[in-house]
Amino acid sequence: QVQLVESGGGLVQAGGSLSLSCAASGSVFTGSIFSINTLNWYRQAPGKQRELVAAITRSGNLNYGDSVKGRFTISRDNAKKMVYLQMNNLKPEDTAVYYCNVTLFWGQGTQVTVSS
């Protein structure tokens, strides 16, 4: 069984910070399989399409959506099979459900709500 479990969402005021975590488990996610894949965070706001927030390749190359550049930081810990998203200077438009993604697998999502 494959699982990606996100945590760390919540309600925060504009300008605040949140740190999201995603833990991978299951027979598919052996240490080597996890470490060779690009890890992604996506988000989906009500009435909008799911969009890529941040990605980190196996070599550590980073890619961010334009709206979060300079505010969000993605990182990974292959030994723990974890991927993280540090979100600073949050804005109301960051409100969405945030999803962890590895290849074809998705977590259940964690809600982030930013109040103005």
Phi, psi and omega in degrees: 000141182251135177222138167236121185238117178270153174208164175106355178289173179163195180254132181215152177281155177305137184093349181276185183228152171219153177236120179261148176230152176221123180252131179258137178212167181112165187294333180292323186269068168290167182302318183288321179297317180297317188289337184270352184259151171289137180249137188231149165245129174242166172216155177219119177267157180305129177078004181239162177283155175293136182231151177286129177264311183201152179217148176225125181279175181293336179268001177094005175291141186246147176219131182233148170295149185302325186285347183243356181303134180085351181242327183251149177224125176260145177210167183218153173229100185294324181296324179267354184055053181232148170228142188235157173221110175269124184241117180244161179049051184294147181238156179305328180287354173278353179299124183182172166269129183256132184239141171267141182220134173223119186049243183267003188257141182230146170280180182276347178095154175225134185279131172241124179235125181246118181268149182270000000 
